[in-house]
Amino acid sequence: MCFESEKVVMFVNAGGEGSTEANCTMSFMADSFFQGGDAFQTGEHIVESGDHSLIYQSARLGNFCYRFNNMLPGDYYVDLHFVEIINTYGPKRMRVFNVFMQDEKASQLVELHYLDYFVKSILSDFDIFSIVGANKPLQLIDSRVSVYDARTRTRTRTRTPKPTPGHATCPPSVSVKDDGLIIIRFEGVNGSPLVSGICIRRAPKFSALPVKREHLVCKNCAAEIEVTSAQHKVMQMKSTAKYEKKIQELSAQCQRKSDECYQAWMSLTAANEQLEKVRMELDNKLFQTYSLDQTVDKQAENLRNISSKYECDKKFWAVAINNLQEKIKVMKEEHSQLLREAHECADSIPDLNKMVFAVQSLVSQCEDLKVKYNEEHAKRRKLYNLVQEAKAKDGELGILTGGSTKKNFKFDRVYTPKDDQVDVFADASPLVISVLDGYNVCIFAYGQTGTGKTFTMEGIEQNRGVNYRTLEELFRVSKERSETFSYDISVSVLEVYNEQIRDLLGASPTSKKQWRLAKTDVQGDRLKEAQNINRSLSALGDVISALATKSSHIPYRNSKLTHLLQDSLGGDSKTLMFVQISPSEHDLSETLSSLNFATRARGVELCPAKKQIDTSELQKLKMMVKELEKKLKEQEQSESTTYQRTSESHNDNR
């Protein structure tokens, strides 16, 4: 509803901001006249809000009052707008409050002339939710108030305000005196008071009306009795007092019923909670019962399976017992047969002794043959080594050192460019037999960088070098001897780089080129590498020189290389060295250096090669022989005991 703008003094949007609605020329003032309370706003839709939908989106909440100052003297209507936007689900009696116009507690101040007037309560035990529910507007209409004037001591009596949903047609009226003050106070009875809007309108002026005279008809004589307005008003006041008392009684009765309903609702809520708890316990019991049923079903199924398995096992064991009984019967028959045979064997013991003696003689002859075979095998290896030493033939090599000067060198064999990998390996293959016979053997290539050492030792996939051919020959010969000897062959590939030994089979090998320091301009890591190579070669030369002069001290520990080759360079080992030289005249100095080193190495005379016996393997063989002898002795004792028991059983049967 939109009131005429000239009648509205102010319209306060309680708890909200000021604004002007599009469908009405009404302007709403911001909430600024309050004392106490808190602002509350909502975004819920308010049904049946009409033209004032804005004011029902906010409210002032708590115990508070509104003071409107500087009002012009005169009569005003006050419209109060309510809506329940907090306790939207109730229940009733959750928010009950009173509304006072001016301050009814200031009556004493009126008597002392400190205040000109006061107004009593216009709303008592007011419950919005009980009337319209939640999110629906409620306005105060059709109400009058009593205003006291302290100077004239007169009172204007009006009816008690009646709040109804919809629009107000006769809101509470208040007279403003010279102080220009209107006070509206909200006090909670149960919960906090709440108001959404306050509209103050100027009351229209009415002219004095003539005194009306009324007549009453007597019930006895039917005579008309004139009643003045004052008398009629007194009668109305008495009637009103009577009805007000009745209303108060009904209100008290209604309050008691409301309290009873509230208590019943609280009891019902508690009962519902208890019922919910019982329902949950019942669900838990049902679930437990269901789980127990499933467990019982599973146990019953397991019991049926066990019973079925028992029947199957019973049949199986019955068949097994029958079979055992048959076997026992057969074994008894065999036992009887064995007893007869044992008796016959006992009768033929003299012939058995002769057979044992003959077998022992054969074993002794076999042992003699083994000893003779081992002696012949040792002689064969010795002759083989002598043949290899005798096969060494001299080869001569001449080097032009400048002009017509020629320097000759002699070696066991000199290879020409026409010789291939097969010819080179032909001289190295006899050493393979020496490895399988138990000797330490060393085969290495020595020479200047780029002279073919890697090709000689490794070769290519289509034309393998000494390393690969040696391994093939090892496996071939070991396979030929497999019926007589058993070999354990292991291979390792090591690299000595910067005085560090690397296992090239354990990690990814890295190709390294080697340069002599005198021929290459190197720096940094390459310089360190070249220095270590020279140090290793110098140490190898010192070892060869010491061996050639038969020095009492051989400096094997001066280098990782010589220390690694210690077992293969001296003592009882066999060593084969390939010397690689370059045909280029530019490399003449390196060629002469390599040949001089080879000449010194050729002059080294190693001690006669001896077979290297692994003492740990020998110890294992001795332990195996002892175990076999022990088992043989235990077997003989067991056979003797069995024979004795058989004889006793045979005698008992007799």
C-alpha positions as CSV (number, residue, x, y, z in Angstrom):
1,M,0.0,0.0,0.0
2,C,1.3,3.5,-0.8
3,F,0.0,6.3,1.4
4,E,-0.5,9.8,0.1
5,S,3.0,11.4,0.2
6,E,1.6,14.7,1.8
7,K,0.4,12.7,4.8
8,V,3.6,10.6,5.5
9,V,6.1,12.4,7.7
10,M,8.7,9.7,7.6
11,F,9.0,6.0,6.7
12,V,12.0,4.3,8.5
13,N,13.5,1.1,6.9
14,A,14.5,-0.6,10.2
15,G,17.8,-2.3,9.9
16,G,18.4,-1.2,6.3
17,E,19.4,1.7,4.0
18,G,17.3,4.5,2.6
19,S,15.9,4.3,-0.9
20,T,12.9,5.2,-3.1
21,E,10.8,2.4,-4.7
22,A,10.0,2.6,-8.4
23,N,6.3,1.8,-8.1
24,C,5.7,4.4,-5.4
25,T,6.7,8.0,-4.7
26,M,7.4,7.0,-1.2
27,S,11.0,7.6,0.1
28,F,12.4,5.3,2.8
29,M,14.8,6.7,5.4
30,A,17.8,4.9,6.6
31,D,17.7,3.3,10.1
32,S,19.2,6.1,12.3
33,F,16.6,6.8,15.1
34,F,17.2,3.7,17.2
35,Q,18.8,3.2,20.6
36,G,20.1,-0.4,21.1
37,G,19.4,-3.6,19.1
38,D,21.2,-5.1,16.0
39,A,20.5,-4.9,12.3
40,F,19.6,-8.1,10.4
41,Q,19.1,-8.6,6.7
42,T,17.9,-11.6,4.6
43,G,17.8,-12.5,0.9
44,E,14.7,-14.7,1.3
45,H,11.6,-13.9,-0.8
46,I,8.8,-12.3,1.2
47,V,5.4,-13.3,-0.1
48,E,2.5,-10.8,-0.2
49,S,4.9,-7.9,0.5
50,G,3.0,-5.6,-1.8
51,D,4.5,-2.2,-2.6
52,H,6.8,-2.2,0.4
53,S,8.9,-5.3,-0.4
54,L,12.1,-3.5,0.4
55,I,11.4,-2.9,4.1
56,Y,10.7,-6.6,4.7
57,Q,14.3,-7.6,3.7
58,S,15.8,-6.1,6.9
59,A,14.8,-5.7,10.6
60,R,16.0,-4.2,13.9
61,L,16.5,-7.1,16.5
62,G,16.8,-7.0,20.3
63,N,15.6,-4.8,23.2
64,F,15.6,-1.3,21.7
65,C,13.6,1.9,21.3
66,Y,13.1,4.6,18.6
67,R,13.2,8.3,19.5
68,F,11.8,10.8,17.0
69,N,12.7,14.3,17.9
70,N,11.8,17.7,16.6
71,M,8.3,16.6,15.5
72,L,5.7,19.4,14.9
73,P,3.0,19.5,17.5
74,G,-0.2,17.7,16.5
75,D,-1.7,14.3,16.1
76,Y,0.1,11.4,14.2
77,Y,-0.6,7.9,13.1
78,V,2.2,5.3,13.7
79,D,2.3,2.2,11.4
80,L,4.4,-0.8,12.6
81,H,5.5,-3.4,10.0
82,F,6.6,-6.9,11.1
83,V,7.8,-10.1,9.4
84,E,9.5,-13.2,10.9
85,I,12.7,-13.7,8.8
86,I,14.8,-15.4,11.4
87,N,12.9,-18.3,13.1
88,T,11.4,-19.3,9.7
89,Y,10.7,-22.9,11.0
90,G,9.1,-21.8,14.2
91,P,7.8,-23.0,16.5
92,K,5.3,-20.7,18.1
93,R,6.2,-18.7,21.2
94,M,9.8,-18.6,20.2
95,R,9.6,-14.8,19.8
96,V,7.1,-13.0,22.1
97,F,7.5,-9.3,23.0
98,N,5.7,-6.1,24.0
99,V,5.5,-2.7,22.3
100,F,5.1,0.6,24.2
101,M,4.3,4.1,22.8
102,Q,6.2,6.7,24.8
103,D,7.2,5.2,28.2
104,E,4.5,3.8,30.5
105,K,7.1,3.6,33.3
106,A,7.3,7.4,33.3
107,S,4.0,8.0,35.0
108,Q,5.6,9.3,38.2
109,L,7.5,11.8,36.1
110,V,4.2,13.0,34.7
111,E,2.9,13.7,38.2
112,L,6.0,15.7,39.0
113,H,5.5,17.7,35.8
114,Y,8.7,16.4,34.2
115,L,6.7,14.9,31.3
116,D,3.5,16.1,29.8
117,Y,2.1,12.7,28.8
118,F,2.7,8.9,28.5
119,V,1.1,6.0,26.7
120,K,0.5,2.5,27.8
121,S,1.4,-0.7,26.0
122,I,0.0,-1.0,22.5
123,L,1.1,-4.6,21.9
124,S,1.3,-7.2,24.6
125,D,2.7,-10.8,24.3
126,F,3.0,-10.2,20.6
127,D,4.0,-13.4,18.5
128,I,4.4,-12.8,14.8
129,F,4.9,-16.5,13.8
130,S,1.6,-17.5,15.7
131,I,-0.4,-15.0,13.5
132,V,1.1,-15.3,9.9
133,G,4.0,-17.7,10.1
134,A,7.4,-16.9,8.5
135,N,8.3,-14.7,5.6
136,K,4.9,-13.0,5.5
137,P,4.3,-9.3,6.3
138,L,2.2,-8.2,9.4
139,Q,1.0,-4.6,10.0
140,L,-0.5,-3.0,13.1
141,I,-4.0,-1.6,12.2
142,D,-7.3,-0.5,13.8
143,S,-5.9,0.7,17.1
144,R,-6.2,3.7,19.4
145,V,-4.2,4.9,22.4
146,S,-4.9,6.9,25.5
147,V,-2.9,10.2,25.8
148,Y,-2.7,12.1,29.1
149,D,-2.2,15.8,29.1
150,A,-0.6,16.8,32.4
151,R,-1.7,20.4,32.2
152,T,-5.4,19.8,31.6
153,R,-5.6,16.3,33.3
154,T,-7.8,15.0,30.4
155,R,-7.5,11.6,28.8
156,T,-8.6,10.3,25.4
157,R,-9.6,6.6,25.6
158,T,-9.2,4.3,22.5
159,R,-9.4,0.6,21.9
160,T,-6.5,-1.8,22.3
161,P,-4.5,-2.2,19.0
162,K,-5.3,-5.3,17.0
163,P,-2.4,-6.6,14.7
164,T,-3.7,-8.4,11.6
165,P,-2.0,-9.4,8.3
166,G,-2.6,-7.1,5.4
167,H,-2.8,-3.3,5.4
168,A,-3.5,-1.1,8.4
169,T,-6.8,1.0,8.2
170,C,-6.6,2.7,11.6
171,P,-3.1,2.7,13.0
172,P,-2.3,3.9,16.6
173,S,-2.6,7.6,17.1
174,V,-0.4,9.8,19.2
175,S,-0.4,13.5,20.0
176,V,2.8,15.4,20.0
177,K,3.2,18.4,22.3
178,D,5.6,21.2,22.4
179,D,8.6,19.0,23.1
180,G,8.2,17.4,19.6
181,L,9.1,13.8,20.9
182,I,7.7,10.4,19.9
183,I,9.2,7.3,21.7
184,I,8.4,3.7,20.7
185,R,9.9,1.0,22.9
186,F,10.2,-2.8,22.2
187,E,10.8,-5.2,25.1
188,G,11.2,-9.0,24.8
189,V,9.1,-11.5,26.8
190,N,10.5,-14.6,25.3
191,G,13.2,-14.1,22.7
192,S,14.2,-10.7,21.1
193,P,11.7,-8.2,19.6
194,L,11.8,-7.5,15.9
195,V,10.5,-4.7,13.6
196,S,11.0,-4.1,9.9
197,G,9.5,-0.7,9.3
198,I,8.0,2.3,11.1
199,C,5.8,4.8,9.3
200,I,4.6,8.1,10.9
201,R,1.7,9.9,9.3
202,R,-0.1,13.2,10.3
203,A,-3.6,12.5,11.5
204,P,-6.4,14.5,9.7
205,K,-8.2,17.3,11.7
206,F,-11.9,16.9,12.5
207,S,-14.3,19.7,13.4
208,A,-16.4,19.5,16.6
209,L,-19.5,17.4,16.2
210,P,-22.8,18.2,17.9
211,V,-23.7,16.2,20.9
212,K,-25.9,13.3,20.0
213,R,-28.7,12.3,22.2
214,E,-29.7,8.6,22.3
215,H,-32.8,6.9,23.8
216,L,-33.1,3.6,25.5
217,V,-36.4,1.6,25.7
218,C,-37.5,0.2,29.1
219,K,-38.2,-3.5,29.1
220,N,-41.0,-3.1,31.6
221,C,-43.1,-0.1,30.4
222,A,-41.7,0.3,26.9
223,A,-40.9,4.0,27.7
224,E,-38.1,5.8,26.0
225,I,-35.4,7.1,28.3
226,E,-33.1,9.9,27.0
227,V,-29.4,9.1,27.5
228,T,-26.8,11.7,27.1
229,S,-23.5,11.1,25.4
230,A,-21.7,11.1,28.7
231,Q,-24.0,8.5,30.1
232,H,-23.8,6.5,26.9
233,K,-20.0,6.7,27.1
234,V,-20.0,5.5,30.7
235,M,-22.2,2.6,29.7
236,Q,-19.8,1.8,26.9
237,M,-16.9,2.1,29.2
238,K,-18.5,-0.4,31.7
239,S,-19.4,-2.7,28.8
240,T,-15.8,-2.3,27.5
241,A,-14.3,-3.0,30.9
242,K,-16.5,-6.1,31.2
243,Y,-15.3,-7.3,27.8
244,E,-11.7,-6.3,28.5
245,K,-11.9,-8.4,31.6
246,K,-13.3,-11.3,29.6
247,I,-10.6,-10.7,27.0
248,Q,-7.9,-10.7,29.7
249,E,-9.3,-14.0,31.1
250,L,-9.4,-15.5,27.6
251,S,-5.9,-14.1,27.0
252,A,-4.6,-15.7,30.2
253,Q,-6.3,-18.9,29.2
254,C,-4.8,-18.7,25.7
255,Q,-1.4,-18.0,27.3
256,R,-1.8,-21.2,29.5
257,K,-2.8,-23.2,26.4
258,S,0.1,-21.8,24.5
259,D,2.5,-22.7,27.3
260,E,0.9,-26.2,27.4
261,C,1.3,-26.5,23.7
262,Y,4.9,-25.3,23.9
263,Q,5.6,-27.8,26.6
264,A,3.9,-30.5,24.6
265,W,5.9,-29.5,21.6
266,M,9.1,-29.7,23.6
267,S,8.1,-33.1,25.0
268,L,7.2,-34.3,21.5
269,T,10.6,-33.1,20.3
270,A,12.3,-35.0,23.1
271,A,10.2,-38.0,22.3
272,N,11.1,-37.8,18.7
273,E,14.8,-37.6,19.6
274,Q,14.4,-40.6,21.8
275,L,12.4,-42.4,19.1
276,E,15.2,-41.6,16.6
277,K,17.8,-42.9,19.0
278,V,15.7,-46.1,19.5
279,R,15.3,-46.4,15.7
280,M,19.1,-46.1,15.2
281,E,19.7,-48.7,17.9
282,L,17.1,-50.9,16.3
283,D,18.8,-50.5,12.9
284,N,22.2,-51.4,14.5
285,K,20.6,-54.5,16.1
286,L,19.0,-55.4,12.7
287,F,22.4,-55.0,11.0
288,Q,24.1,-57.1,13.7
289,T,21.4,-59.7,13.3
290,Y,21.9,-59.7,9.5
291,S,25.7,-60.0,10.0
292,L,25.1,-62.9,12.4
293,D,22.8,-64.6,9.9
294,Q,25.5,-64.2,7.2
295,T,28.1,-65.6,9.6
296,V,25.9,-68.5,10.5
297,D,25.3,-69.2,6.8
298,K,29.0,-69.1,6.1
299,Q,29.7,-71.4,9.0
300,A,27.0,-73.8,7.9
301,E,28.4,-73.8,4.4
302,N,31.9,-74.5,5.8
303,L,30.4,-77.3,7.9
304,R,28.8,-78.8,4.9
305,N,32.1,-78.5,3.0
306,I,34.0,-80.1,5.9
307,S,31.4,-82.9,6.0
308,S,31.7,-83.5,2.3
309,K,35.5,-83.5,2.5
310,Y,35.4,-85.9,5.5
311,E,33.3,-88.3,3.4
312,C,35.7,-88.1,0.5
313,D,38.7,-88.5,2.8
314,K,37.0,-91.4,4.5
315,K,36.6,-93.2,1.2
316,F,40.1,-92.3,0.1
317,W,41.7,-93.6,3.3
318,A,39.5,-96.7,3.1
319,V,41.0,-97.4,-0.3
320,A,44.4,-96.5,0.9
321,I,44.1,-98.9,3.9
322,N,43.1,-101.7,1.5
323,N,46.1,-100.9,-0.7
324,L,48.4,-100.9,2.3
325,Q,47.0,-104.2,3.4
326,E,47.7,-105.6,-0.1
327,K,51.2,-104.1,0.0
328,I,51.8,-105.6,3.5
329,K,50.8,-109.0,2.2
330,V,53.1,-108.6,-0.8
331,M,55.9,-107.4,1.5
332,K,55.4,-110.4,3.7
333,E,55.7,-112.6,0.7
334,E,58.8,-110.7,-0.4
335,H,60.2,-110.9,3.1
336,S,59.8,-114.7,3.1
337,Q,61.5,-114.8,-0.3
338,L,64.4,-112.6,1.0
339,L,64.8,-114.9,4.0
340,R,65.2,-117.9,1.6
341,E,67.6,-115.9,-0.5
342,A,69.6,-114.8,2.5
343,H,69.8,-118.4,3.6
344,E,71.1,-119.4,0.2
345,C,73.6,-116.5,0.4
346,A,74.8,-117.6,3.8
347,D,75.4,-121.0,2.4
348,S,77.5,-119.4,-0.5
349,I,79.7,-117.1,1.8
350,P,83.0,-118.9,0.8
351,D,82.4,-118.1,-2.9
352,L,81.5,-114.4,-1.9
353,N,84.8,-114.0,-0.1
354,K,86.6,-115.1,-3.2
355,M,84.7,-112.5,-5.2
356,V,85.5,-109.7,-2.7
357,F,89.2,-110.6,-2.9
358,A,89.1,-110.5,-6.7
359,V,87.4,-107.0,-6.7
360,Q,90.0,-105.6,-4.3
361,S,92.8,-106.9,-6.6
362,L,91.2,-105.1,-9.5
363,V,90.8,-101.9,-7.5
364,S,94.5,-102.0,-6.6
365,Q,95.5,-102.5,-10.2
366,C,93.3,-99.6,-11.2
367,E,95.0,-97.3,-8.7
368,D,98.4,-98.4,-10.0
369,L,97.2,-97.5,-13.6
370,K,96.0,-94.1,-12.4
371,V,99.5,-93.3,-10.9
372,K,101.2,-94.4,-14.0
373,Y,98.8,-92.3,-16.2
374,N,99.5,-89.2,-14.1
375,E,103.2,-89.8,-14.4
376,E,103.0,-90.2,-18.2
377,H,100.7,-87.1,-18.4
378,A,103.3,-85.0,-16.5
379,K,106.1,-86.3,-18.8
380,R,104.0,-85.3,-21.8
381,R,103.5,-81.8,-20.5
382,K,107.2,-81.5,-19.8
383,L,108.1,-82.7,-23.3
384,Y,105.5,-80.3,-24.8
385,N,107.1,-77.4,-23.0
386,L,110.5,-78.5,-24.3
387,V,109.1,-78.7,-27.8
388,Q,107.7,-75.2,-27.5
389,E,111.0,-73.9,-26.4
390,A,112.8,-75.7,-29.2
391,K,110.4,-74.4,-31.8
392,A,111.5,-70.8,-31.1
393,K,113.3,-69.7,-34.2
394,D,115.3,-66.6,-34.8
395,G,114.0,-63.9,-36.9
396,E,116.2,-60.9,-38.0
397,L,115.1,-57.4,-38.7
398,G,117.3,-54.6,-40.2
399,I,116.6,-50.9,-39.7
400,L,118.2,-48.1,-41.7
401,T,119.1,-45.4,-39.1
402,G,120.3,-42.8,-41.6
403,G,122.1,-42.9,-44.9
404,S,123.6,-46.4,-45.4
405,T,123.8,-47.2,-41.7
406,K,121.9,-50.4,-40.8
407,K,121.1,-51.8,-37.4
408,N,120.0,-55.4,-37.0
409,F,117.7,-56.9,-34.3
410,K,117.0,-60.6,-33.6
411,F,113.7,-61.9,-32.3
412,D,111.9,-65.2,-32.0
413,R,109.8,-64.4,-35.0
414,V,109.4,-61.4,-37.3
415,Y,106.1,-60.9,-39.1
416,T,105.8,-59.3,-42.5
417,P,102.8,-57.4,-44.0
418,K,101.9,-60.7,-45.7
419,D,101.3,-62.5,-42.4
420,D,97.6,-62.4,-41.2
421,Q,95.9,-62.9,-37.9
422,V,96.0,-66.7,-38.3
423,D,99.8,-66.7,-38.6
424,V,100.1,-64.5,-35.5
425,F,97.9,-66.7,-33.4
426,A,99.7,-69.8,-34.5
427,D,102.6,-68.8,-32.4
428,A,100.4,-67.9,-29.4
429,S,98.1,-70.9,-29.5
430,P,100.5,-73.3,-27.7
431,L,100.3,-71.1,-24.6
432,V,96.6,-71.9,-24.4
433,I,97.5,-75.5,-23.7
434,S,99.9,-74.2,-21.0
435,V,97.0,-72.3,-19.3
436,L,94.8,-75.4,-19.2
437,D,97.8,-77.4,-17.8
438,G,98.0,-75.0,-14.9
439,Y,100.6,-72.3,-15.8
440,N,100.5,-68.5,-15.5
441,V,100.6,-67.1,-19.0
442,C,100.9,-63.4,-20.2
443,I,100.4,-62.2,-23.8
444,F,100.7,-58.5,-24.5
445,A,101.4,-56.1,-27.3
446,Y,103.9,-53.2,-27.0
447,G,104.6,-50.4,-29.4
448,Q,104.0,-46.8,-30.6
449,T,100.5,-45.4,-30.8
450,G,98.9,-46.2,-34.2
451,T,101.1,-49.3,-35.0
452,G,98.3,-51.8,-34.7
453,K,98.3,-53.1,-31.1
454,T,94.5,-53.0,-30.8
455,F,94.1,-54.8,-34.2
456,T,96.6,-57.5,-33.2
457,M,94.9,-58.2,-29.8
458,E,91.3,-57.6,-30.7
459,G,90.9,-57.5,-34.5
460,I,87.6,-56.9,-36.1
461,E,84.4,-58.9,-36.2
462,Q,85.3,-60.5,-39.5
463,N,89.0,-61.1,-38.6
464,R,89.4,-61.6,-34.8
465,G,92.7,-61.0,-33.0
466,V,94.7,-62.9,-30.4
467,N,92.2,-62.2,-27.4
468,Y,89.1,-63.7,-29.1
469,R,91.0,-66.6,-30.7
470,T,92.6,-67.5,-27.3
471,L,89.2,-67.7,-25.7
472,E,87.8,-69.8,-28.5
473,E,90.8,-72.2,-28.2
474,L,90.4,-72.4,-24.4
475,F,86.8,-73.5,-24.7
476,R,87.6,-75.9,-27.5
477,V,90.4,-77.7,-25.7
478,S,88.5,-77.8,-22.4
479,K,85.5,-79.4,-24.2
480,E,87.9,-82.1,-25.6
481,R,89.1,-82.8,-22.1
482,S,85.7,-82.7,-20.5
483,E,85.6,-86.5,-20.0
484,T,88.9,-86.4,-18.0
485,F,89.1,-82.9,-16.5
486,S,86.7,-80.2,-15.3
487,Y,87.6,-76.6,-15.8
488,D,86.2,-73.4,-14.2
489,I,86.9,-70.5,-16.7
490,S,86.4,-66.9,-15.7
491,V,87.2,-63.7,-17.7
492,S,87.8,-60.2,-16.6
493,V,88.6,-57.1,-18.7
494,L,90.6,-54.5,-16.8
495,E,91.9,-51.1,-17.8
496,V,94.7,-49.1,-16.1
497,Y,93.9,-45.4,-16.6
498,N,95.7,-42.7,-14.7
499,E,97.0,-45.3,-12.2
500,Q,93.4,-46.4,-11.5
501,I,92.2,-50.0,-12.3
502,R,88.8,-50.1,-14.0
503,D,86.6,-53.1,-14.5
504,L,85.4,-52.7,-18.1
505,L,82.8,-55.5,-17.7
506,G,81.4,-54.0,-14.6
507,A,80.8,-50.6,-16.0
508,S,80.4,-49.0,-19.5
509,P,83.9,-49.0,-21.0
510,T,85.2,-45.7,-22.2
511,S,87.5,-45.6,-25.2
512,K,90.8,-43.8,-24.4
513,K,93.5,-43.0,-26.9
514,Q,97.0,-42.8,-25.7
515,W,99.6,-40.3,-26.8
516,R,103.3,-40.1,-26.0
517,L,104.2,-36.9,-24.3
518,A,107.2,-36.3,-26.5
519,K,105.2,-36.4,-29.7
520,T,102.0,-34.6,-28.7
521,D,101.1,-31.1,-27.5
522,V,98.7,-32.0,-24.7
523,Q,97.3,-30.0,-21.7
524,G,95.1,-30.5,-18.7
525,D,93.5,-34.0,-18.4
526,R,95.2,-35.2,-21.6
527,L,98.6,-34.1,-20.1
528,K,97.9,-36.0,-16.9
529,E,96.8,-39.1,-19.0
530,A,100.0,-38.9,-21.1
531,Q,102.2,-38.6,-18.0
532,N,100.6,-41.6,-16.3
533,I,101.1,-43.7,-19.5
534,N,104.8,-42.7,-19.7
535,R,105.1,-43.6,-16.0
536,S,103.6,-47.0,-16.5
537,L,105.8,-47.7,-19.6
538,S,108.9,-46.6,-17.6
539,A,107.9,-48.9,-14.8
540,L,107.5,-51.8,-17.2
541,G,110.9,-51.0,-18.7
542,D,112.4,-51.0,-15.2
543,V,110.8,-54.4,-14.4
544,I,112.1,-55.9,-17.7
545,S,115.6,-54.5,-17.0
546,A,115.7,-55.9,-13.5
547,L,114.6,-59.3,-14.8
548,A,117.2,-59.2,-17.6
549,T,120.0,-58.4,-15.1
550,K,118.5,-61.0,-12.6
551,S,118.4,-58.3,-9.9
552,S,117.4,-59.4,-6.4
553,H,114.7,-56.8,-6.3
554,I,112.1,-56.5,-9.1
555,P,110.2,-53.1,-8.8
556,Y,106.7,-54.5,-9.6
557,R,105.0,-52.0,-7.2
558,N,106.2,-48.9,-9.0
559,S,103.1,-49.0,-11.2
560,K,99.6,-50.4,-11.2
561,L,100.3,-52.1,-14.6
562,T,103.4,-53.9,-13.4
563,H,101.8,-54.8,-10.1
564,L,98.8,-56.3,-11.9
565,L,101.1,-58.3,-14.2
566,Q,103.5,-59.5,-11.5
567,D,102.4,-63.1,-11.5
568,S,102.7,-63.3,-15.3
569,L,105.9,-61.4,-16.0
570,G,108.4,-63.2,-13.7
571,G,109.0,-66.3,-11.7
572,D,107.5,-69.6,-13.2
573,S,105.2,-67.9,-15.7
574,K,105.2,-67.9,-19.5
575,T,105.2,-64.5,-21.3
576,L,104.7,-63.7,-25.0
577,M,105.2,-60.1,-26.2
578,F,104.2,-58.7,-29.6
579,V,106.3,-55.6,-30.6
580,Q,104.5,-53.3,-33.0
581,I,106.5,-50.8,-35.1
582,S,105.7,-48.2,-37.7
583,P,107.2,-48.4,-41.2
584,S,107.3,-44.6,-41.5
585,E,110.7,-42.8,-41.4
586,H,109.0,-40.1,-39.3
587,D,108.6,-42.6,-36.5
588,L,112.2,-43.9,-36.6
589,S,113.1,-42.8,-33.1
590,E,110.0,-44.5,-31.6
591,T,110.6,-47.6,-33.7
592,L,114.2,-47.9,-32.4
593,S,113.0,-47.3,-28.8
594,S,110.4,-50.1,-29.1
595,L,113.0,-52.5,-30.7
596,N,115.6,-51.8,-28.0
597,F,113.0,-52.5,-25.3
598,A,112.0,-55.7,-27.0
599,T,115.7,-56.8,-27.2
600,R,116.1,-56.3,-23.5
601,A,112.8,-58.2,-22.9
602,R,114.0,-61.1,-25.1
603,G,117.1,-61.4,-22.9
604,V,115.0,-62.1,-19.8
605,E,115.3,-65.8,-18.8
606,L,112.4,-66.8,-16.5
607,C,112.7,-69.8,-14.2
608,P,111.4,-73.1,-15.5
609,A,107.7,-72.9,-15.7
610,K,105.8,-74.8,-12.9
611,K,102.2,-75.8,-12.7
612,Q,100.3,-73.5,-10.4
613,I,98.2,-75.6,-8.0
614,D,95.3,-74.1,-6.2
615,T,95.8,-75.2,-2.6
616,S,92.1,-74.4,-1.8
617,E,91.0,-76.8,-4.6
618,L,93.4,-79.4,-3.3
619,Q,91.9,-79.1,0.2
620,K,88.4,-79.5,-1.2
621,L,89.5,-82.7,-3.0
622,K,91.0,-84.1,0.2
623,M,87.7,-83.3,2.1
624,M,85.7,-85.1,-0.7
625,V,88.0,-88.2,-0.4
626,K,87.5,-88.3,3.4
627,E,83.7,-88.0,3.0
628,L,83.7,-90.9,0.5
629,E,85.8,-93.0,2.8
630,K,83.4,-92.3,5.7
631,K,80.3,-93.1,3.6
632,L,81.9,-96.3,2.4
633,K,82.7,-97.4,5.9
634,E,79.2,-96.6,7.1
635,Q,77.7,-98.6,4.2
636,E,79.9,-101.6,5.0
637,Q,78.8,-101.5,8.6
638,S,75.1,-101.2,7.6
639,E,75.4,-104.1,5.2
640,S,77.0,-106.2,7.9
641,T,74.3,-105.3,10.4
642,T,71.6,-106.1,7.9
643,Y,73.1,-109.5,7.1
644,Q,73.4,-110.3,10.8
645,R,69.7,-109.4,11.4
646,T,68.6,-111.5,8.4
647,S,70.5,-114.5,9.7
648,E,68.9,-114.2,13.1
649,S,65.5,-113.9,11.6
650,H,66.2,-116.9,9.4
651,N,67.2,-118.9,12.5
652,D,64.1,-117.8,14.4
653,N,61.9,-119.0,11.5
654,R,63.7,-122.3,11.6
